[in-house]
Amino acid sequence: KKSEKPKNSSAPKNLLIFNSAFEFWVGMVDYSKWDKMAGEMSDDDDGETNEPTVTSFDKPTSVTWGGNPPPTEETSKALQKREQSIESLSVNGREVRNSDGKLLYVWKQTRDEVTAMVRCPEDARAKEITVTIEKDASSIDSEPFGRKIQITHRKNDLLKGELKYPVLLDKDDLSAIDWTLESNELIRRGVVITLIKKCPVKGATLWWDSFMKDGQKIDLSKIEGRNVRELEKNKLVWEQAMEQFTKNVRERKEKRTLIDVDSD
């Protein structure tokens, strides 16, 4: 008995082969995972719904959306301590930061002294720190002074350059500079250096407007108890005195050189 031809026998052979392969592939698909996902996404699962939950409060409550949480009592105390530390370290001075906002040092001054705390690595030890101030060539042995300062940690510069004005050096030991390693709320670890101002005019006070020659300045008119006119006058007198002092030293050196030449 002859078998009957399939109804779609007129279809091309390659289409028949494709249909058979498709039916076979579909038969291999496991639909159970889709059923599981549908069950997890169901709104009626365990009788739960996706309706919003409303919470009521018995007393006034604040809610913050994003941003930083409100400061706690401990945070407020820490901030207050930090502000007090900044104020005590920058009396008649200021904080100095680089272009990225990183704190480099903070300095303050009195009538006779200037003090700076220069930031250093937290693991720094005193034996790894070197502080030097170069004696100025125009200074005399009985009253040496200098302006070029360098503070290093393991040969890496923490501060290097010229001070705004000269400071007095120890005539018996030029390397004897008053400095310590300290920590506080503002700078975790820093080199604290205290220097004695040099002022050629007896009885006058020279107020610094910056710690370093090219450093960030302060407004001298805001120094407590200062008279602006008196301040400008003293500054002018100091500059004139320094100019005259340098001129005298230069002339003495020139005369000494002429005498030496003549004696030969």
SEDOLO-179631 format. One line per field, with one value per atom (N, C-alpha, C): x, y, z; atom name; residue in three letters. Coordinates in Angstrom, 3 decimals. Example, Ala and Ser with C-alpha at 12.3 -4.5 7.8 and 13.67 -1.06 7.14 Angstrom:
<pts>
px 13.190 12.300 13.200 12.850 13.670 12.900 $
py -5.690 -4.500 -3.300 -2.250 -1.060 0.030 $
pz 7.800 7.800 7.800 7.080 7.140 7.870 $
atom N CA C N CA C $
rest ALA ALA ALA SER SER SER $
</pts>
This chain:
<pts>
px 0.841 0.000 0.869 0.602 1.400 1.012 2.045 1.796 1.361 0.534 0.049 1.110 1.120 2.079 1.635 2.543 2.160 1.555 0.637 -0.081 0.852 1.955 2.870 4.024 3.737 4.803 5.298 4.494 4.917 5.986 6.210 7.206 8.600 9.510 10.901 11.483 12.431 13.044 13.810 14.512 15.305 14.406 13.179 12.249 11.768 11.565 11.145 12.219 13.444 14.564 14.636 14.451 14.491 13.388 12.160 11.044 11.313 11.881 12.166 13.196 14.232 15.277 14.719 13.833 13.233 12.370 11.546 10.700 11.545 12.676 13.565 14.194 14.629 15.258 14.258 13.015 11.980 11.671 11.710 11.422 12.467 13.686 14.775 14.732 13.924 13.890 13.206 13.834 13.256 12.528 11.197 10.389 10.188 10.741 10.496 11.057 12.224 12.815 11.946 11.230 10.332 9.162 8.690 7.608 8.056 9.337 9.870 9.959 10.470 10.582 9.206 8.251 6.905 6.331 6.655 6.164 6.767 8.076 8.752 8.228 7.792 7.326 5.830 5.171 3.714 3.313 2.294 1.783 0.997 0.527 -0.351 0.405 1.750 2.554 2.443 2.027 1.881 0.944 0.100 -0.872 -0.301 0.980 1.606 1.287 1.303 1.052 2.196 2.276 3.306 2.849 1.843 1.362 2.371 2.546 3.522 3.181 4.229 4.055 4.135 3.214 3.163 3.497 4.495 4.894 4.545 3.881 3.507 4.385 4.674 5.510 4.676 4.975 4.239 4.755 5.964 6.543 7.234 7.526 8.177 9.502 9.689 10.893 11.402 12.723 13.309 13.793 13.653 14.076 15.030 16.175 17.175 17.253 17.120 17.231 18.627 19.464 20.817 21.689 22.898 23.815 24.379 25.031 25.635 24.614 24.711 23.778 24.016 23.017 23.199 24.292 25.096 26.203 25.715 26.417 26.102 26.796 26.543 27.175 28.696 29.155 30.595 31.233 30.514 31.029 31.123 30.123 30.123 31.288 31.555 32.675 34.003 34.119 35.354 35.584 34.506 34.616 34.993 34.397 34.707 36.168 36.643 38.036 38.974 38.591 39.414 39.491 38.343 38.312 39.179 39.122 39.948 41.423 41.751 43.130 43.640 42.805 43.182 43.414 42.507 42.608 43.884 44.227 45.412 46.706 46.661 47.873 48.076 47.065 47.168 46.881 47.240 47.052 47.946 47.345 48.078 48.839 48.321 48.919 47.809 48.068 47.039 47.454 46.480 46.766 47.289 48.153 48.667 48.467 47.787 47.490 48.014 48.177 48.612 47.405 47.634 46.550 45.467 45.803 44.824 44.070 44.388 43.700 44.334 45.467 46.145 46.879 46.703 47.345 48.851 49.642 51.095 51.657 51.221 51.657 50.711 50.835 50.072 51.051 50.895 51.866 51.177 51.872 51.372 52.567 52.275 53.349 52.972 54.008 53.876 54.754 54.952 55.803 57.248 57.698 59.112 59.392 58.389 58.630 57.622 58.032 57.134 57.257 56.097 56.065 55.275 55.786 55.098 55.051 53.956 53.837 53.731 54.768 54.868 54.467 53.534 53.022 54.111 54.099 55.039 54.310 54.894 54.230 53.931 52.821 52.396 53.386 54.171 55.134 56.524 56.622 57.923 58.477 59.803 60.485 61.493 61.800 62.649 64.002 64.564 65.891 65.869 64.671 64.544 64.317 64.164 63.877 65.153 65.319 66.441 65.896 66.320 65.900 67.154 67.281 68.445 68.011 68.732 68.563 69.949 70.112 71.429 71.737 72.935 73.362 73.487 72.934 72.997 74.416 74.869 76.245 76.461 75.397 75.531 75.496 75.251 75.169 76.559 76.660 77.935 77.942 79.141 79.279 78.645 78.643 78.090 76.564 75.942 74.474 74.090 74.328 74.028 72.529 72.127 70.729 70.650 69.486 69.306 67.862 67.666 66.322 66.026 67.054 66.837 66.635 65.453 65.098 64.825 65.146 64.869 64.537 63.381 62.966 62.747 63.431 63.348 62.989 62.377 62.096 62.641 63.649 64.323 64.770 65.327 65.864 64.789 63.517 62.422 62.006 61.914 61.600 60.160 60.016 58.709 58.451 59.527 59.446 60.823 60.845 62.118 61.889 62.748 62.632 63.129 62.673 63.081 61.947 62.319 61.353 61.020 59.905 59.505 60.554 61.050 62.077 63.138 64.299 65.362 64.989 65.592 65.432 66.819 66.904 68.185 68.626 69.937 70.525 71.382 71.654 72.497 73.951 74.569 75.943 76.946 76.617 77.524 77.337 76.144 75.856 74.791 75.219 74.290 73.259 73.580 72.659 71.635 71.769 70.837 69.535 68.523 67.214 66.157 65.267 64.239 63.097 63.030 61.938 61.586 60.337 59.846 58.879 58.558 57.530 56.286 55.149 53.921 52.730 51.625 50.372 49.229 48.192 47.010 45.811 44.704 43.479 43.573 44.417 44.526 45.521 46.703 47.754 48.134 47.936 48.193 49.654 50.544 51.972 52.639 53.433 54.056 55.315 56.178 57.399 57.077 57.168 56.887 58.204 58.373 59.611 59.314 60.091 59.923 61.172 60.979 62.094 61.964 63.113 63.142 63.287 62.353 62.389 63.623 64.147 65.225 64.640 64.852 64.380 65.504 66.068 67.202 66.842 65.557 65.118 64.718 65.489 65.218 63.886 63.123 61.845 60.694 60.978 59.922 59.523 58.356 57.865 57.603 58.168 57.956 56.947 55.757 54.732 54.860 54.864 54.981 53.601 53.507 52.234 52.194 53.323 53.371 54.581 54.549 55.671 56.824 56.481 57.484 57.411 58.502 58.589 57.495 57.203 56.172 54.913 54.716 53.581 52.287 51.209 49.887 49.868 49.336 49.433 48.196 48.412 47.326 47.127 46.009 45.727 46.270 47.363 48.008 47.124 46.191 45.326 44.380 44.245 43.344 44.034 45.334 46.040 45.538 45.166 44.572 45.535 45.009 45.793 46.768 46.667 47.619 47.014 47.856 47.480 48.006 47.118 47.509 48.596 48.440 49.443 50.791 50.746 51.986 52.632 51.788 52.272 53.021 52.443 53.080 54.365 54.340 55.517 56.670 56.385 57.419 57.966 57.079 57.513 58.468 58.158 59.015 60.362 60.333 61.582 62.443 61.813 62.566 63.210 62.465 63.004 64.166 64.045 65.124 66.359 66.130 67.243 67.954 67.202 67.801 68.586 68.053 68.744 70.069 70.051 71.256 72.266 71.770 72.636 73.339 72.593 73.172 74.199 73.905 74.823 76.130 76.015 77.209 78.083 77.457 78.202 78.914 78.234 78.828 80.020 79.890 80.994 82.201 81.928 83.029 83.786 83.037 83.684 84.514 84.017 84.752 86.038 85.959 87.142 88.178 87.702 88.606 89.326 88.639 89.222 90.280 90.021 90.986 92.268 92.103 93.274 94.117 93.441 94.172 94.954 94.352 95.029 96.236 96.097 97.200 98.357 98.037 99.097 99.953 99.396 100.188 101.188 $
py -1.192 0.000 1.233 2.133 3.356 4.347 5.049 6.066 7.350 8.128 9.384 10.460 11.340 12.443 13.487 14.107 15.192 16.359 17.081 18.170 19.273 19.450 20.525 19.997 18.949 18.342 19.279 20.307 21.244 22.217 22.255 23.180 22.727 23.632 23.271 22.382 21.521 20.594 21.327 22.425 23.130 23.746 24.186 24.729 23.651 22.463 21.342 21.013 21.062 20.767 21.828 23.130 24.224 24.071 23.750 23.587 22.462 21.398 20.266 20.654 21.394 21.817 22.783 23.692 24.654 23.958 22.949 22.207 21.456 20.946 20.200 21.146 22.337 23.301 23.806 24.114 24.567 23.499 22.270 21.168 21.031 21.586 21.480 22.585 23.666 24.801 24.416 24.787 24.512 25.775 25.686 26.857 26.990 26.087 26.110 27.369 27.872 29.066 30.300 30.327 31.452 31.414 30.205 30.072 30.557 30.234 30.646 32.169 32.825 34.278 34.934 34.357 34.909 34.837 33.728 33.582 34.613 34.916 35.892 37.308 37.577 38.911 39.086 38.031 38.093 39.046 39.856 40.792 40.081 38.876 38.166 37.156 37.122 36.135 36.398 35.369 35.425 36.554 36.965 37.987 39.377 39.569 40.886 41.697 43.010 43.903 44.881 45.602 46.600 48.003 48.118 49.428 50.088 51.438 52.124 51.986 51.944 51.844 53.230 53.583 54.883 54.706 55.472 55.410 56.728 56.683 57.887 58.041 59.292 59.590 60.310 60.012 60.622 62.007 62.349 63.652 64.193 65.506 66.100 65.407 65.076 64.351 64.959 65.092 65.630 64.493 64.692 63.692 64.350 63.724 64.268 63.398 64.022 63.306 63.531 62.493 62.603 63.537 63.851 64.756 64.127 64.957 64.479 64.474 63.501 63.461 64.632 65.023 66.147 65.824 66.815 66.548 66.081 65.098 64.612 65.499 65.234 66.024 65.859 64.621 64.355 65.083 65.089 65.781 67.273 67.835 69.265 69.635 68.792 69.049 68.984 68.017 67.876 69.101 69.601 70.788 72.018 72.121 73.238 73.195 71.983 71.813 72.199 71.828 72.150 73.666 74.338 75.790 76.482 75.984 76.548 76.329 75.163 74.856 75.784 76.021 76.932 78.330 78.762 80.108 80.280 79.264 79.370 79.294 78.575 78.407 79.528 80.347 81.375 82.783 83.037 84.371 85.360 86.355 87.333 86.647 85.521 84.773 84.121 82.931 82.271 80.858 80.108 78.816 79.078 78.224 78.341 76.996 77.022 75.803 75.917 74.765 74.780 74.929 74.850 75.067 74.003 72.835 71.753 71.828 72.840 72.991 72.223 71.588 70.821 71.767 71.554 72.400 72.139 73.203 73.089 73.465 74.610 75.037 76.117 76.376 77.449 78.234 79.555 80.365 81.460 81.935 83.017 83.873 85.008 85.895 86.725 87.121 88.097 89.276 90.212 91.355 90.944 89.898 89.530 88.232 87.350 86.027 85.683 84.725 84.160 82.637 81.970 80.515 79.890 78.780 78.078 76.593 75.963 74.507 73.967 73.263 72.760 71.290 70.970 69.600 68.623 67.432 66.372 65.033 63.949 62.635 62.243 61.526 61.160 60.230 59.482 58.566 59.187 60.497 61.173 61.124 60.964 60.953 62.098 62.563 63.741 63.558 62.367 62.138 62.171 62.136 62.180 63.601 64.554 65.946 66.786 67.644 68.586 69.996 70.926 72.323 73.189 73.962 74.829 76.216 77.224 78.600 79.123 79.504 79.942 81.362 81.540 82.866 83.805 85.005 85.998 86.549 86.736 87.207 88.609 89.379 90.766 90.892 89.787 89.854 89.817 90.343 90.356 89.251 88.854 87.721 87.978 89.227 89.535 89.476 89.582 89.501 88.853 87.552 86.866 86.729 86.783 86.580 85.889 85.402 84.702 84.722 84.375 84.349 83.037 82.413 81.179 79.998 79.393 78.295 77.023 75.892 74.596 73.578 72.944 71.893 70.629 69.556 68.320 67.139 66.132 64.854 63.757 63.068 62.028 62.592 63.785 64.494 64.993 64.883 65.436 66.778 67.803 69.147 69.252 69.743 70.086 71.575 72.363 73.807 74.300 75.109 75.623 76.970 77.938 79.251 80.343 81.564 82.709 83.150 83.415 83.982 85.397 85.904 87.260 88.277 88.120 89.007 88.173 88.750 88.016 87.664 86.599 86.188 86.050 86.255 86.179 84.739 84.520 83.201 83.226 82.051 81.938 82.187 83.221 83.560 82.498 81.718 80.664 79.365 79.164 77.944 78.267 78.508 78.910 77.831 76.583 75.486 75.267 76.003 75.839 76.578 75.824 76.400 75.722 76.514 76.002 75.356 74.010 73.331 72.029 71.595 70.352 69.669 68.415 67.677 67.622 68.059 68.096 67.630 67.367 66.967 67.770 68.044 68.734 68.427 69.101 68.841 69.289 70.254 70.790 69.999 69.753 69.012 67.808 66.628 65.412 65.305 65.799 65.759 66.916 67.684 68.843 69.279 69.973 70.543 71.963 72.215 73.538 74.270 75.380 76.149 77.560 78.004 79.341 80.162 81.339 82.185 83.575 84.200 85.550 86.563 87.490 88.502 89.402 89.813 90.801 92.144 93.130 94.482 95.457 96.123 97.023 98.303 98.579 99.794 99.436 99.890 99.576 100.188 99.390 99.867 99.733 99.362 99.211 97.743 97.519 96.152 95.955 94.902 94.593 93.454 93.787 92.765 92.178 90.853 90.165 90.022 90.258 90.025 88.636 87.922 86.537 85.863 84.547 83.829 83.693 83.290 83.173 84.406 84.685 85.869 85.888 84.734 84.645 83.961 84.000 83.309 84.103 83.435 84.065 85.076 86.271 87.380 87.521 88.261 88.617 90.134 90.590 92.017 92.553 93.292 93.791 94.762 95.399 96.356 95.665 94.328 93.585 93.035 93.279 92.851 93.659 92.982 93.654 94.670 95.861 96.889 97.621 97.378 98.020 99.289 100.304 101.543 101.484 101.611 101.450 102.439 103.693 104.699 104.392 103.993 103.646 102.423 101.503 100.286 100.607 101.425 101.800 102.585 103.420 104.220 103.325 102.367 101.458 100.581 100.176 99.348 100.121 101.385 102.227 102.460 102.730 102.941 101.687 100.532 99.273 99.057 99.268 99.063 100.013 101.253 102.222 101.820 101.355 100.938 99.728 98.774 97.586 97.957 98.873 99.321 99.988 100.834 101.517 100.527 99.562 98.555 97.730 97.307 96.524 97.345 98.614 99.511 99.667 99.827 99.970 98.720 97.570 96.311 96.166 96.524 96.424 97.361 98.571 99.535 99.075 98.451 97.943 96.851 95.983 94.904 95.455 96.503 97.099 97.760 98.456 99.095 98.066 96.961 95.906 95.303 95.165 94.595 95.552 96.862 97.840 97.834 97.744 97.725 96.489 95.352 94.117 94.223 94.835 94.977 95.879 97.010 97.938 97.315 96.458 95.870 94.901 94.347 93.442 94.224 $
pz 0.000 0.000 0.000 -0.932 -1.053 0.038 0.594 1.624 0.970 1.734 1.190 1.334 0.331 0.358 1.373 2.081 3.020 2.267 3.003 2.369 1.894 2.591 2.187 1.379 0.635 -0.155 -1.235 -1.508 -2.543 -2.029 -0.671 -0.111 -0.474 -0.597 -0.923 0.158 -0.240 0.709 1.816 1.443 2.461 3.532 3.205 4.180 5.115 4.593 5.430 6.449 6.007 6.909 8.010 7.664 8.638 9.676 9.200 10.123 11.105 10.624 11.499 12.544 12.129 13.072 14.104 13.693 14.604 15.650 15.168 16.089 17.094 16.673 17.569 18.616 18.183 19.108 20.146 19.690 20.607 21.633 21.220 22.135 23.218 22.973 23.946 24.997 24.820 25.737 27.044 28.207 29.517 29.987 30.073 30.426 31.936 32.709 34.149 34.801 34.283 34.888 34.680 33.576 33.336 34.315 34.612 35.586 36.958 37.308 38.605 38.697 37.605 37.581 37.653 36.980 36.999 38.406 39.120 40.480 41.406 41.211 42.046 41.788 40.576 40.211 40.435 40.868 41.018 42.129 41.911 42.903 43.993 43.693 44.626 45.461 45.369 46.093 47.589 48.351 49.800 50.245 49.354 49.713 49.815 49.417 49.492 48.251 48.413 47.288 47.176 46.069 45.833 46.211 47.044 47.449 48.378 48.317 49.169 50.642 51.465 52.915 53.528 54.392 55.042 56.510 56.985 58.398 59.066 60.196 60.920 62.154 62.544 63.701 64.753 66.013 67.119 67.473 66.994 67.302 66.060 66.022 64.844 64.527 63.269 62.838 61.548 61.425 60.187 59.309 58.014 57.036 56.058 55.811 54.888 53.651 52.493 51.220 50.671 50.665 50.110 50.932 50.437 51.128 52.384 53.212 54.446 55.573 56.483 57.605 58.541 59.318 60.241 61.250 61.674 62.582 63.949 64.481 65.815 66.836 68.108 69.168 69.127 68.862 68.796 67.614 66.467 65.283 65.531 66.177 66.480 67.392 68.389 69.296 68.558 67.624 66.849 65.970 65.338 64.493 65.324 66.515 67.393 67.832 68.125 68.525 67.399 66.172 65.000 64.792 64.926 64.754 65.811 67.038 68.102 67.811 67.244 66.904 65.815 64.796 63.709 64.249 65.147 65.705 66.527 67.331 68.185 67.383 66.248 65.438 64.426 64.228 63.183 63.711 64.967 65.536 64.795 64.188 63.375 62.232 61.775 60.663 59.849 59.298 58.495 58.110 57.551 56.936 55.523 55.051 53.682 52.994 51.848 51.095 49.665 49.014 47.623 46.703 45.408 44.431 44.518 45.060 45.208 46.527 47.333 48.612 49.752 49.501 50.556 51.497 52.790 53.793 53.820 53.644 53.663 55.026 55.533 56.853 57.375 58.655 59.288 60.145 60.155 60.897 61.699 62.713 63.557 63.979 64.614 65.027 66.245 66.976 68.044 67.647 68.534 68.215 67.961 68.670 68.595 67.856 67.755 67.186 66.090 65.260 64.255 64.357 64.368 64.539 63.400 62.884 61.799 62.106 61.710 61.810 60.392 59.977 58.598 58.571 57.704 57.630 57.194 57.816 57.455 57.530 57.018 57.089 58.532 58.720 60.071 60.766 59.985 60.588 60.739 60.522 60.600 62.020 62.108 63.396 63.412 64.614 64.757 64.079 64.147 63.563 62.032 61.452 59.992 59.469 60.392 60.027 60.084 59.085 59.064 58.833 59.694 59.571 59.501 58.431 58.266 57.808 58.287 57.819 57.478 56.238 55.752 56.220 56.723 57.184 55.993 56.154 55.088 54.980 53.758 53.529 54.052 54.171 54.631 56.157 56.850 58.311 58.931 60.148 60.853 61.901 62.315 63.227 64.592 65.035 66.354 66.377 65.210 65.114 63.781 63.660 62.390 62.163 60.918 60.570 59.217 58.887 57.611 57.159 55.878 55.302 54.578 54.022 53.253 54.198 54.116 55.007 54.217 54.819 54.194 55.289 55.149 56.080 55.260 55.613 54.837 55.731 55.103 55.764 54.860 55.356 54.547 53.205 53.252 52.085 51.125 51.508 50.703 51.298 50.456 50.937 51.431 52.658 53.195 53.011 53.103 52.912 52.483 51.435 50.936 50.265 50.577 49.963 50.895 50.635 51.452 52.364 53.613 54.552 54.116 54.601 54.234 54.680 55.900 56.447 57.170 57.431 58.125 59.568 60.055 61.456 62.069 63.372 64.056 64.238 64.146 64.357 65.618 66.133 67.320 66.907 67.473 67.067 67.488 68.527 68.992 68.213 67.667 66.909 65.868 64.643 63.583 63.263 63.582 63.270 64.380 65.479 66.604 66.308 65.887 65.548 66.407 66.966 67.866 67.081 67.116 66.434 67.149 66.983 67.584 66.630 66.902 66.163 67.031 66.482 67.264 66.438 67.131 66.485 67.104 66.296 66.804 65.917 66.176 65.429 63.972 63.689 62.330 61.493 62.064 61.366 62.222 61.678 62.446 62.884 62.041 62.354 61.646 62.399 61.785 62.503 61.769 62.322 62.772 64.066 64.618 64.835 64.140 64.209 64.716 65.691 66.259 65.984 65.375 64.960 65.575 65.825 66.390 65.258 65.205 64.156 64.296 63.155 63.159 62.755 63.593 63.299 63.609 62.607 62.829 63.563 63.691 64.369 65.804 66.772 68.171 68.611 69.358 69.870 68.894 67.640 66.633 66.516 65.966 65.742 64.263 63.716 62.302 62.198 61.694 61.502 60.104 60.000 58.710 58.082 56.775 56.088 55.451 55.473 55.010 55.647 55.723 56.333 55.335 54.107 53.050 52.150 51.475 50.620 49.568 48.975 47.940 48.465 49.788 50.391 50.351 50.739 50.791 51.937 51.657 52.612 53.501 54.587 55.490 55.430 55.946 56.008 57.324 57.263 58.475 59.254 58.579 59.264 60.242 60.117 60.989 62.227 62.346 63.546 64.728 65.801 66.954 67.566 67.839 68.504 67.604 66.305 65.388 64.807 64.703 64.049 62.623 61.641 60.242 59.839 60.230 59.860 60.496 61.760 62.455 61.810 61.377 60.728 59.447 58.594 57.339 57.589 58.604 58.935 59.385 60.268 60.754 59.625 58.729 57.605 56.708 56.439 55.609 56.287 57.593 58.335 58.295 58.440 58.418 57.052 55.990 54.645 54.361 54.805 54.616 55.419 56.633 57.486 56.885 56.386 55.771 54.523 53.739 52.525 52.884 53.915 54.349 54.937 55.685 56.291 55.213 54.217 53.120 52.354 52.163 51.458 52.237 53.562 54.392 54.360 54.421 54.369 53.040 51.953 50.620 50.491 51.032 50.963 51.776 52.935 53.750 53.014 52.328 51.578 50.434 49.753 48.638 49.134 50.277 50.834 51.248 51.855 52.280 51.078 49.995 48.781 48.214 48.212 47.711 48.551 49.848 50.735 50.481 50.320 50.048 48.742 47.749 46.455 46.586 47.293 47.477 48.247 49.205 50.038 49.263 48.203 47.366 46.534 $
atom N CA C N CA C N CA C N CA C N CA C N CA C N CA C N CA C N CA C N CA C N CA C N CA C N CA C N CA C N CA C N CA C N CA C N CA C N CA C N CA C N CA C N CA C N CA C N CA C N CA C N CA C N CA C N CA C N CA C N CA C N CA C N CA C N CA C N CA C N CA C N CA C N CA C N CA C N CA C N CA C N CA C N CA C N CA C N CA C N CA C N CA C N CA C N CA C N CA C N CA C N CA C N CA C N CA C N CA C N CA C N CA C N CA C N CA C N CA C N CA C N CA C N CA C N CA C N CA C N CA C N CA C N CA C N CA C N CA C N CA C N CA C N CA C N CA C N CA C N CA C N CA C N CA C N CA C N CA C N CA C N CA C N CA C N CA C N CA C N CA C N CA C N CA C N CA C N CA C N CA C N CA C N CA C N CA C N CA C N CA C N CA C N CA C N CA C N CA C N CA C N CA C N CA C N CA C N CA C N CA C N CA C N CA C N CA C N CA C N CA C N CA C N CA C N CA C N CA C N CA C N CA C N CA C N CA C N CA C N CA C N CA C N CA C N CA C N CA C N CA C N CA C N CA C N CA C N CA C N CA C N CA C N CA C N CA C N CA C N CA C N CA C N CA C N CA C N CA C N CA C N CA C N CA C N CA C N CA C N CA C N CA C N CA C N CA C N CA C N CA C N CA C N CA C N CA C N CA C N CA C N CA C N CA C N CA C N CA C N CA C N CA C N CA C N CA C N CA C N CA C N CA C N CA C N CA C N CA C N CA C N CA C N CA C N CA C N CA C N CA C N CA C N CA C N CA C N CA C N CA C N CA C N CA C N CA C N CA C N CA C N CA C N CA C N CA C N CA C N CA C N CA C N CA C N CA C N CA C N CA C N CA C N CA C N CA C N CA C N CA C N CA C N CA C N CA C N CA C N CA C N CA C N CA C N CA C N CA C N CA C N CA C N CA C N CA C N CA C N CA C N CA C N CA C N CA C N CA C N CA C N CA C N CA C N CA C N CA C N CA C N CA C N CA C N CA C N CA C N CA C N CA C N CA C N CA C N CA C N CA C N CA C N CA C N CA C N CA C N CA C N CA C N CA C N CA C N CA C N CA C N CA C N CA C N CA C N CA C N CA C N CA C N CA C N CA C N CA C N CA C N CA C N CA C N CA C N CA C N CA C N CA C N CA C N CA C N CA C $
rest LYS LYS LYS LYS LYS LYS SER SER SER GLU GLU GLU LYS LYS LYS PRO PRO PRO LYS LYS LYS ASN ASN ASN SER SER SER SER SER SER ALA ALA ALA PRO PRO PRO LYS LYS LYS ASN ASN ASN LEU LEU LEU LEU LEU LEU ILE ILE ILE PHE PHE PHE ASN ASN ASN SER SER SER ALA ALA ALA PHE PHE PHE GLU GLU GLU PHE PHE PHE TRP TRP TRP VAL VAL VAL GLY GLY GLY MET MET MET VAL VAL VAL ASP ASP ASP TYR TYR TYR SER SER SER LYS LYS LYS TRP TRP TRP ASP ASP ASP LYS LYS LYS MET MET MET ALA ALA ALA GLY GLY GLY GLU GLU GLU MET MET MET SER SER SER ASP ASP ASP ASP ASP ASP ASP ASP ASP ASP ASP ASP GLY GLY GLY GLU GLU GLU THR THR THR ASN ASN ASN GLU GLU GLU PRO PRO PRO THR THR THR VAL VAL VAL THR THR THR SER SER SER PHE PHE PHE ASP ASP ASP LYS LYS LYS PRO PRO PRO THR THR THR SER SER SER VAL VAL VAL THR THR THR TRP TRP TRP GLY GLY GLY GLY GLY GLY ASN ASN ASN PRO PRO PRO PRO PRO PRO PRO PRO PRO THR THR THR GLU GLU GLU GLU GLU GLU THR THR THR SER SER SER LYS LYS LYS ALA ALA ALA LEU LEU LEU GLN GLN GLN LYS LYS LYS ARG ARG ARG GLU GLU GLU GLN GLN GLN SER SER SER ILE ILE ILE GLU GLU GLU SER SER SER LEU LEU LEU SER SER SER VAL VAL VAL ASN ASN ASN GLY GLY GLY ARG ARG ARG GLU GLU GLU VAL VAL VAL ARG ARG ARG ASN ASN ASN SER SER SER ASP ASP ASP GLY GLY GLY LYS LYS LYS LEU LEU LEU LEU LEU LEU TYR TYR TYR VAL VAL VAL TRP TRP TRP LYS LYS LYS GLN GLN GLN THR THR THR ARG ARG ARG ASP ASP ASP GLU GLU GLU VAL VAL VAL THR THR THR ALA ALA ALA MET MET MET VAL VAL VAL ARG ARG ARG CYS CYS CYS PRO PRO PRO GLU GLU GLU ASP ASP ASP ALA ALA ALA ARG ARG ARG ALA ALA ALA LYS LYS LYS GLU GLU GLU ILE ILE ILE THR THR THR VAL VAL VAL THR THR THR ILE ILE ILE GLU GLU GLU LYS LYS LYS ASP ASP ASP ALA ALA ALA SER SER SER SER SER SER ILE ILE ILE ASP ASP ASP SER SER SER GLU GLU GLU PRO PRO PRO PHE PHE PHE GLY GLY GLY ARG ARG ARG LYS LYS LYS ILE ILE ILE GLN GLN GLN ILE ILE ILE THR THR THR HIS HIS HIS ARG ARG ARG LYS LYS LYS ASN ASN ASN ASP ASP ASP LEU LEU LEU LEU LEU LEU LYS LYS LYS GLY GLY GLY GLU GLU GLU LEU LEU LEU LYS LYS LYS TYR TYR TYR PRO PRO PRO VAL VAL VAL LEU LEU LEU LEU LEU LEU ASP ASP ASP LYS LYS LYS ASP ASP ASP ASP ASP ASP LEU LEU LEU SER SER SER ALA ALA ALA ILE ILE ILE ASP ASP ASP TRP TRP TRP THR THR THR LEU LEU LEU GLU GLU GLU SER SER SER ASN ASN ASN GLU GLU GLU LEU LEU LEU ILE ILE ILE ARG ARG ARG ARG ARG ARG GLY GLY GLY VAL VAL VAL VAL VAL VAL ILE ILE ILE THR THR THR LEU LEU LEU ILE ILE ILE LYS LYS LYS LYS LYS LYS CYS CYS CYS PRO PRO PRO VAL VAL VAL LYS LYS LYS GLY GLY GLY ALA ALA ALA THR THR THR LEU LEU LEU TRP TRP TRP TRP TRP TRP ASP ASP ASP SER SER SER PHE PHE PHE MET MET MET LYS LYS LYS ASP ASP ASP GLY GLY GLY GLN GLN GLN LYS LYS LYS ILE ILE ILE ASP ASP ASP LEU LEU LEU SER SER SER LYS LYS LYS ILE ILE ILE GLU GLU GLU GLY GLY GLY ARG ARG ARG ASN ASN ASN VAL VAL VAL ARG ARG ARG GLU GLU GLU LEU LEU LEU GLU GLU GLU LYS LYS LYS ASN ASN ASN LYS LYS LYS LEU LEU LEU VAL VAL VAL TRP TRP TRP GLU GLU GLU GLN GLN GLN ALA ALA ALA MET MET MET GLU GLU GLU GLN GLN GLN PHE PHE PHE THR THR THR LYS LYS LYS ASN ASN ASN VAL VAL VAL ARG ARG ARG GLU GLU GLU ARG ARG ARG LYS LYS LYS GLU GLU GLU LYS LYS LYS ARG ARG ARG THR THR THR LEU LEU LEU ILE ILE ILE ASP ASP ASP VAL VAL VAL ASP ASP ASP SER SER SER ASP ASP ASP $
</pts>
